[in-house]
Amino acid sequence: MFATPEEAEQAFYEALEQADTVRLMQIWADDEEVICIHPGGLRAVGQAAVHECWQQTLAPGPLRIRPLRVQALQTMMCSVHTVVEQVTINGRGSTQYAHCYATNVYHKGPTGWRMVLHHASPAPAEAEVLDLYDVPERLH
């Protein structure tokens, strides 16, 4: 289905923006060990629980979440992406943004790359532009 983990991740955020739980669950691996944790929420383990938590999350409507500052660690069969999610919140006459840190894990199987874990937590506002590194960036 997805030739690369990046394709799966793009489809994931597009499904959120369309509030399409059917498409969203097609991105997840057909595995009872899949896990989803929303900010401040309980851990959902297994296909049915993950589906239910997304239905509840998307019930009010689409989510406008833009992944920023993607850091990826990939092996032949697994890809771990840490991202800063910029969540758009439309209020009465104003638009505000909140940020989450998210870890998305994809495994490669017979049907291509599929999500096995999504874990998001609140992040400070400066997360959009600032990260801490334990090694200095190279100048060359």
Backbone as JSON Lines, residues from 0, in Angstrom:
{"i":0,"aa":"M","n":[0.82,-1.19,0.0],"ca":[0.0,0.0,0.0],"c":[0.87,1.26,0.0]}
{"i":1,"aa":"F","n":[1.83,1.35,0.92],"ca":[2.71,2.52,0.98],"c":[4.13,2.06,0.72]}
{"i":2,"aa":"A","n":[4.75,2.62,-0.3],"ca":[6.1,2.21,-0.7],"c":[7.17,2.73,0.25]}
{"i":3,"aa":"T","n":[6.87,3.82,0.96],"ca":[7.83,4.4,1.9],"c":[7.1,4.8,3.18]}
{"i":4,"aa":"P","n":[7.84,4.93,4.28],"ca":[7.19,5.41,5.51],"c":[6.71,6.86,5.35]}
{"i":5,"aa":"E","n":[7.4,7.62,4.52],"ca":[6.98,9.02,4.29],"c":[5.6,9.07,3.62]}
{"i":6,"aa":"E","n":[5.34,8.14,2.7],"ca":[4.01,8.07,2.06],"c":[2.94,7.73,3.09]}
{"i":7,"aa":"A","n":[3.25,6.8,3.98],"ca":[2.29,6.43,5.02],"c":[2.03,7.62,5.94]}
{"i":8,"aa":"E","n":[3.09,8.35,6.29],"ca":[2.92,9.51,7.18],"c":[2.1,10.61,6.52]}
{"i":9,"aa":"Q","n":[2.35,10.86,5.25],"ca":[1.56,11.87,4.54],"c":[0.09,11.46,4.51]}
{"i":10,"aa":"A","n":[-0.19,10.2,4.23],"ca":[-1.57,9.7,4.2],"c":[-2.22,9.82,5.58]}
{"i":11,"aa":"F","n":[-1.44,9.6,6.64],"ca":[-1.94,9.71,8.01],"c":[-2.44,11.13,8.29]}
{"i":12,"aa":"Y","n":[-1.62,12.13,8.0],"ca":[-2.02,13.5,8.28],"c":[-3.12,13.98,7.35]}
{"i":13,"aa":"E","n":[-3.16,13.48,6.11],"ca":[-4.27,13.82,5.2],"c":[-5.58,13.23,5.71]}
{"i":14,"aa":"A","n":[-5.55,12.0,6.21],"ca":[-6.76,11.38,6.75],"c":[-7.28,12.15,7.96]}
{"i":15,"aa":"L","n":[-6.38,12.66,8.8],"ca":[-6.8,13.47,9.94],"c":[-7.49,14.74,9.46]}
{"i":16,"aa":"E","n":[-6.92,15.36,8.44],"ca":[-7.49,16.61,7.91],"c":[-8.84,16.39,7.27]}
{"i":17,"aa":"Q","n":[-9.1,15.18,6.81],"ca":[-10.39,14.86,6.19],"c":[-11.34,14.17,7.17]}
{"i":18,"aa":"A","n":[-10.88,13.93,8.4],"ca":[-11.65,13.21,9.42],"c":[-12.15,11.88,8.88]}
{"i":19,"aa":"D","n":[-11.29,11.19,8.14],"ca":[-11.63,9.94,7.46],"c":[-11.06,8.77,8.25]}
{"i":20,"aa":"T","n":[-11.88,8.21,9.16],"ca":[-11.39,7.12,10.0],"c":[-11.18,5.83,9.21]}
{"i":21,"aa":"V","n":[-11.92,5.63,8.13],"ca":[-11.71,4.45,7.29],"c":[-10.32,4.51,6.67]}
{"i":22,"aa":"R","n":[-9.99,5.62,6.06],"ca":[-8.66,5.8,5.46],"c":[-7.58,5.76,6.54]}
{"i":23,"aa":"L","n":[-7.86,6.37,7.66],"ca":[-6.89,6.4,8.76],"c":[-6.53,4.99,9.2]}
{"i":24,"aa":"M","n":[-7.52,4.12,9.34],"ca":[-7.24,2.76,9.8],"c":[-6.55,1.91,8.73]}
{"i":25,"aa":"Q","n":[-6.64,2.31,7.47],"ca":[-5.91,1.61,6.42],"c":[-4.4,1.85,6.53]}
{"i":26,"aa":"I","n":[-4.01,2.89,7.21],"ca":[-2.61,3.22,7.39],"c":[-2.0,2.37,8.51]}
{"i":27,"aa":"W","n":[-2.84,1.99,9.46],"ca":[-2.38,1.21,10.61],"c":[-2.16,-0.24,10.21]}
{"i":28,"aa":"A","n":[-1.16,-0.88,10.81],"ca":[-0.88,-2.3,10.56],"c":[-2.04,-3.15,11.07]}
{"i":29,"aa":"D","n":[-2.27,-4.26,10.4],"ca":[-3.29,-5.23,10.83],"c":[-2.69,-6.08,11.95]}
{"i":30,"aa":"D","n":[-2.58,-5.49,13.12],"ca":[-1.88,-6.14,14.22],"c":[-2.55,-5.73,15.52]}
{"i":31,"aa":"E","n":[-2.73,-6.66,16.4],"ca":[-3.37,-6.34,17.68],"c":[-2.42,-5.65,18.66]}
{"i":32,"aa":"E","n":[-1.17,-5.47,18.29],"ca":[-0.23,-4.78,19.16],"c":[-0.04,-3.3,18.78]}
{"i":33,"aa":"V","n":[-0.84,-2.77,17.83],"ca":[-0.72,-1.35,17.5],"c":[-1.14,-0.53,18.71]}
{"i":34,"aa":"I","n":[-0.5,0.65,18.85],"ca":[-0.74,1.48,20.03],"c":[-0.9,2.94,19.6]}
{"i":35,"aa":"C","n":[-1.87,3.61,20.22],"ca":[-2.08,5.04,19.98],"c":[-2.3,5.72,21.32]}
{"i":36,"aa":"I","n":[-1.56,6.82,21.52],"ca":[-1.71,7.61,22.75],"c":[-1.85,9.08,22.35]}
{"i":37,"aa":"H","n":[-3.01,9.64,22.67],"ca":[-3.25,11.06,22.41],"c":[-2.82,11.89,23.62]}
{"i":38,"aa":"P","n":[-2.52,13.17,23.42],"ca":[-2.12,14.01,24.56],"c":[-3.14,13.95,25.69]}
{"i":39,"aa":"G","n":[-2.68,13.57,26.85],"ca":[-3.56,13.5,28.01],"c":[-4.53,12.33,28.01]}
{"i":40,"aa":"G","n":[-4.43,11.46,27.0],"ca":[-5.38,10.36,26.89],"c":[-4.82,9.04,27.37]}
{"i":41,"aa":"L","n":[-5.68,8.05,27.38],"ca":[-5.3,6.7,27.75],"c":[-4.61,6.01,26.58]}
{"i":42,"aa":"R","n":[-3.87,4.97,26.88],"ca":[-3.21,4.19,25.84],"c":[-4.23,3.26,25.21]}
{"i":43,"aa":"A","n":[-4.37,3.34,23.88],"ca":[-5.27,2.46,23.14],"c":[-4.41,1.37,22.5]}
{"i":44,"aa":"V","n":[-4.7,0.11,22.81],"ca":[-3.92,-1.0,22.3],"c":[-4.84,-1.92,21.5]}
{"i":45,"aa":"G","n":[-4.43,-2.21,20.26],"ca":[-5.2,-3.09,19.38],"c":[-6.04,-2.32,18.38]}
{"i":46,"aa":"Q","n":[-6.38,-2.98,17.31],"ca":[-7.12,-2.34,16.21],"c":[-8.43,-1.7,16.67]}
{"i":47,"aa":"A","n":[-9.24,-2.44,17.42],"ca":[-10.55,-1.91,17.83],"c":[-10.4,-0.68,18.73]}
{"i":48,"aa":"A","n":[-9.48,-0.74,19.68],"ca":[-9.28,0.39,20.59],"c":[-8.73,1.61,19.86]}
{"i":49,"aa":"V","n":[-7.79,1.4,18.95],"ca":[-7.22,2.51,18.17],"c":[-8.31,3.14,17.3]}
{"i":50,"aa":"H","n":[-9.12,2.31,16.66],"ca":[-10.21,2.81,15.83],"c":[-11.18,3.65,16.67]}
{"i":51,"aa":"E","n":[-11.55,3.15,17.83],"ca":[-12.48,3.86,18.71],"c":[-11.91,5.21,19.16]}
{"i":52,"aa":"C","n":[-10.63,5.24,19.52],"ca":[-10.07,6.52,19.99],"c":[-10.01,7.55,18.86]}
{"i":53,"aa":"W","n":[-9.76,7.09,17.61],"ca":[-9.77,8.04,16.49],"c":[-11.19,8.5,16.17]}
{"i":54,"aa":"Q","n":[-12.17,7.61,16.29],"ca":[-13.55,8.04,16.07],"c":[-13.95,9.12,17.06]}
{"i":55,"aa":"Q","n":[-13.58,8.95,18.32],"ca":[-13.9,9.96,19.34],"c":[-13.15,11.26,19.07]}
{"i":56,"aa":"T","n":[-11.89,11.15,18.69],"ca":[-11.07,12.35,18.44],"c":[-11.59,13.13,17.24]}
{"i":57,"aa":"L","n":[-12.03,12.42,16.2],"ca":[-12.46,13.08,14.97],"c":[-13.96,13.37,14.92]}
{"i":58,"aa":"A","n":[-14.71,12.98,15.95],"ca":[-16.15,13.22,15.97],"c":[-16.52,14.7,15.78]}
{"i":59,"aa":"P","n":[-15.81,15.63,16.43],"ca":[-16.16,17.04,16.23],"c":[-15.82,17.57,14.82]}
{"i":60,"aa":"G","n":[-14.99,16.85,14.08],"ca":[-14.63,17.29,12.74],"c":[-13.15,17.1,12.47]}
{"i":61,"aa":"P","n":[-12.74,17.51,11.28],"ca":[-11.34,17.33,10.86],"c":[-10.36,18.03,11.79]}
{"i":62,"aa":"L","n":[-9.15,17.48,11.84],"ca":[-8.05,18.09,12.58],"c":[-7.06,18.66,11.58]}
{"i":63,"aa":"R","n":[-6.7,19.9,11.77],"ca":[-5.67,20.5,10.92],"c":[-4.35,20.4,11.67]}
{"i":64,"aa":"I","n":[-3.6,19.36,11.33],"ca":[-2.31,19.12,11.97],"c":[-1.25,19.05,10.89]}
{"i":65,"aa":"R","n":[-0.24,19.89,11.06],"ca":[0.87,19.91,10.09],"c":[2.12,19.4,10.77]}
{"i":66,"aa":"P","n":[2.72,18.33,10.24],"ca":[3.97,17.84,10.83],"c":[5.14,18.75,10.45]}
{"i":67,"aa":"L","n":[5.9,19.15,11.45],"ca":[7.07,20.0,11.24],"c":[8.29,19.31,11.83]}
{"i":68,"aa":"R","n":[9.46,19.7,11.38],"ca":[10.73,19.29,11.98],"c":[10.82,17.77,12.17]}
{"i":69,"aa":"V","n":[10.58,17.04,11.12],"ca":[10.61,15.58,11.16],"c":[12.05,15.1,11.33]}
{"i":70,"aa":"Q","n":[12.24,14.23,12.29],"ca":[13.51,13.53,12.48],"c":[13.2,12.05,12.28]}
{"i":71,"aa":"A","n":[13.9,11.38,11.38],"ca":[13.61,9.98,11.08],"c":[14.82,9.11,11.3]}
{"i":72,"aa":"L","n":[14.56,7.95,11.88],"ca":[15.56,6.91,12.05],"c":[14.99,5.68,11.36]}
{"i":73,"aa":"Q","n":[15.66,5.22,10.31],"ca":[15.09,4.14,9.51],"c":[16.06,2.98,9.35]}
{"i":74,"aa":"T","n":[15.51,1.78,9.49],"ca":[16.23,0.56,9.16],"c":[15.47,-0.08,8.01]}
{"i":75,"aa":"M","n":[15.85,-1.27,7.63],"ca":[15.19,-1.93,6.51],"c":[13.71,-2.21,6.76]}
{"i":76,"aa":"M","n":[13.34,-2.47,8.01],"ca":[11.97,-2.89,8.31],"c":[11.22,-1.97,9.26]}
{"i":77,"aa":"C","n":[11.88,-0.93,9.78],"ca":[11.26,-0.07,10.77],"c":[11.7,1.38,10.54]}
{"i":78,"aa":"S","n":[10.77,2.3,10.73],"ca":[11.09,3.71,10.63],"c":[10.42,4.45,11.79]}
{"i":79,"aa":"V","n":[11.23,5.19,12.55],"ca":[10.73,5.95,13.69],"c":[10.83,7.42,13.35]}
{"i":80,"aa":"H","n":[9.7,8.11,13.37],"ca":[9.67,9.54,13.06],"c":[9.25,10.3,14.31]}
{"i":81,"aa":"T","n":[10.04,11.29,14.69],"ca":[9.61,12.22,15.72],"c":[9.34,13.54,15.02]}
{"i":82,"aa":"V","n":[8.19,14.11,15.33],"ca":[7.76,15.33,14.65],"c":[7.22,16.33,15.67]}
{"i":83,"aa":"V","n":[7.24,17.57,15.28],"ca":[6.5,18.6,15.99],"c":[5.21,18.78,15.19]}
{"i":84,"aa":"E","n":[4.08,18.54,15.85],"ca":[2.8,18.73,15.19],"c":[2.27,20.12,15.51]}
{"i":85,"aa":"Q","n":[1.97,20.87,14.46],"ca":[1.35,22.18,14.63],"c":[-0.16,21.99,14.44]}
{"i":86,"aa":"V","n":[-0.91,22.18,15.51],"ca":[-2.35,21.97,15.49],"c":[-3.02,23.33,15.35]}
{"i":87,"aa":"T","n":[-3.84,23.48,14.33],"ca":[-4.56,24.73,14.1],"c":[-5.88,24.69,14.85]}
{"i":88,"aa":"I","n":[-6.13,25.72,15.65],"ca":[-7.35,25.83,16.42],"c":[-8.08,27.09,15.96]}
{"i":89,"aa":"N","n":[-9.23,26.89,15.31],"ca":[-10.01,28.02,14.84],"c":[-11.0,28.43,15.92]}
{"i":90,"aa":"G","n":[-10.84,29.66,16.39],"ca":[-11.74,30.19,17.4],"c":[-12.68,31.19,16.76]}
{"i":91,"aa":"R","n":[-13.36,31.91,17.58],"ca":[-14.29,32.95,17.08],"c":[-13.49,34.11,16.53]}
{"i":92,"aa":"G","n":[-13.34,34.11,15.23],"ca":[-12.65,35.2,14.56],"c":[-11.14,35.17,14.67]}
{"i":93,"aa":"S","n":[-10.57,34.1,15.23],"ca":[-9.12,34.05,15.35],"c":[-8.62,32.62,15.12]}
{"i":94,"aa":"T","n":[-7.37,32.54,14.74],"ca":[-6.72,31.25,14.57],"c":[-5.55,31.19,15.53]}
{"i":95,"aa":"Q","n":[-5.48,30.11,16.28],"ca":[-4.37,29.9,17.2],"c":[-3.72,28.57,16.86]}
{"i":96,"aa":"Y","n":[-2.5,28.4,17.38],"ca":[-1.77,27.17,17.13],"c":[-1.32,26.57,18.45]}
{"i":97,"aa":"A","n":[-1.42,25.27,18.53],"ca":[-0.86,24.51,19.64],"c":[0.15,23.55,19.05]}
{"i":98,"aa":"H","n":[1.06,23.08,19.87],"ca":[2.08,22.17,19.39],"c":[2.1,20.89,20.22]}
{"i":99,"aa":"C","n":[2.37,19.8,19.54],"ca":[2.56,18.51,20.19],"c":[3.85,17.9,19.66]}
{"i":100,"aa":"Y","n":[4.49,17.13,20.5],"ca":[5.55,16.26,20.02],"c":[4.88,14.93,19.72]}
{"i":101,"aa":"A","n":[5.24,14.32,18.6],"ca":[4.66,13.02,18.27],"c":[5.75,12.08,17.79]}
{"i":102,"aa":"T","n":[5.57,10.83,18.14],"ca":[6.42,9.77,17.63],"c":[5.52,8.85,16.82]}
{"i":103,"aa":"N","n":[5.88,8.65,15.56],"ca":[5.16,7.76,14.66],"c":[6.11,6.65,14.26]}
{"i":104,"aa":"V","n":[5.7,5.41,14.48],"ca":[6.54,4.27,14.14],"c":[5.85,3.46,13.04]}
{"i":105,"aa":"Y","n":[6.62,3.14,12.01],"ca":[6.13,2.38,10.87],"c":[6.94,1.11,10.72]}
{"i":106,"aa":"H","n":[6.27,0.01,10.39],"ca":[6.94,-1.26,10.1],"c":[6.67,-1.62,8.65]}
{"i":107,"aa":"K","n":[7.64,-2.23,8.03],"ca":[7.48,-2.7,6.66],"c":[7.05,-4.15,6.68]}
{"i":108,"aa":"G","n":[5.95,-4.43,6.01],"ca":[5.43,-5.79,5.92],"c":[5.08,-6.13,4.49]}
{"i":109,"aa":"P","n":[4.37,-7.23,4.28],"ca":[4.02,-7.67,2.92],"c":[3.18,-6.66,2.14]}
{"i":110,"aa":"T","n":[2.45,-5.8,2.86],"ca":[1.61,-4.8,2.19],"c":[2.24,-3.41,2.21]}
{"i":111,"aa":"G","n":[3.53,-3.33,2.5],"ca":[4.22,-2.05,2.5],"c":[4.38,-1.51,3.92]}
{"i":112,"aa":"W","n":[4.63,-0.22,4.02],"ca":[4.87,0.44,5.3],"c":[3.53,0.78,5.95]}
{"i":113,"aa":"R","n":[3.39,0.4,7.23],"ca":[2.16,0.67,7.97],"c":[2.51,1.16,9.37]}
{"i":114,"aa":"M","n":[1.65,1.99,9.91],"ca":[1.85,2.55,11.25],"c":[1.59,1.5,12.31]}
{"i":115,"aa":"V","n":[2.45,1.48,13.34],"ca":[2.22,0.59,14.49],"c":[2.13,1.37,15.8]}
{"i":116,"aa":"L","n":[2.56,2.63,15.78],"ca":[2.51,3.45,17.0],"c":[2.38,4.92,16.64]}
{"i":117,"aa":"H","n":[1.47,5.6,17.33],"ca":[1.4,7.07,17.3],"c":[1.28,7.5,18.76]}
{"i":118,"aa":"H","n":[2.23,8.31,19.21],"ca":[2.22,8.79,20.59],"c":[2.47,10.29,20.55]}
{"i":119,"aa":"A","n":[1.5,11.06,21.0],"ca":[1.62,12.53,20.98],"c":[1.48,13.07,22.4]}
{"i":120,"aa":"S","n":[2.22,14.14,22.66],"ca":[2.15,14.81,23.96],"c":[2.29,16.31,23.74]}
{"i":121,"aa":"P","n":[1.77,17.11,24.66],"ca":[1.87,18.57,24.51],"c":[3.32,19.01,24.44]}
{"i":122,"aa":"A","n":[3.56,20.06,23.67],"ca":[4.9,20.62,23.53],"c":[4.83,22.13,23.77]}
{"i":123,"aa":"P","n":[5.93,22.73,24.18],"ca":[5.94,24.18,24.36],"c":[5.82,24.9,23.01]}
{"i":124,"aa":"A","n":[5.36,26.12,23.04],"ca":[5.16,26.9,21.81],"c":[6.44,27.0,20.99]}
{"i":125,"aa":"E","n":[7.59,27.11,21.67],"ca":[8.84,27.27,20.93],"c":[9.32,25.98,20.26]}
{"i":126,"aa":"A","n":[8.59,24.89,20.42],"ca":[8.97,23.61,19.8],"c":[8.98,23.71,18.28]}
{"i":127,"aa":"E","n":[8.19,24.62,17.72],"ca":[8.14,24.78,16.27],"c":[9.48,25.18,15.68]}
{"i":128,"aa":"V","n":[10.28,25.93,16.44],"ca":[11.52,26.46,15.89],"c":[12.77,26.06,16.67]}
{"i":129,"aa":"L","n":[12.61,25.39,17.79],"ca":[13.76,25.14,18.65],"c":[13.79,23.69,19.09]}
{"i":130,"aa":"D","n":[14.93,23.06,18.94],"ca":[15.16,21.73,19.47],"c":[16.46,21.76,20.26]}
{"i":131,"aa":"L","n":[16.58,20.86,21.19],"ca":[17.82,20.72,21.94],"c":[18.58,19.53,21.37]}
{"i":132,"aa":"Y","n":[19.86,19.72,21.15],"ca":[20.71,18.66,20.65],"c":[21.84,18.44,21.62]}
{"i":133,"aa":"D","n":[22.23,17.19,21.81],"ca":[23.33,16.92,22.72],"c":[24.69,16.97,22.02]}
{"i":134,"aa":"V","n":[24.69,17.19,20.72],"ca":[25.94,17.37,19.99],"c":[25.84,18.66,19.21]}
{"i":135,"aa":"P","n":[26.91,19.43,19.12],"ca":[26.85,20.68,18.36],"c":[26.66,20.4,16.87]}
{"i":136,"aa":"E","n":[25.94,21.3,16.21],"ca":[25.77,21.16,14.76],"c":[27.08,21.47,14.07]}
{"i":137,"aa":"R","n":[27.34,20.76,13.01],"ca":[28.58,20.99,12.25],"c":[28.45,22.26,11.41]}
{"i":138,"aa":"L","n":[29.56,22.93,11.26],"ca":[29.58,24.16,10.49],"c":[29.85,23.9,9.03]}
{"i":139,"aa":"H","n":[30.28,22.7,8.66],"ca":[30.61,22.4,7.26],"c":[29.88,21.21,6.74]}
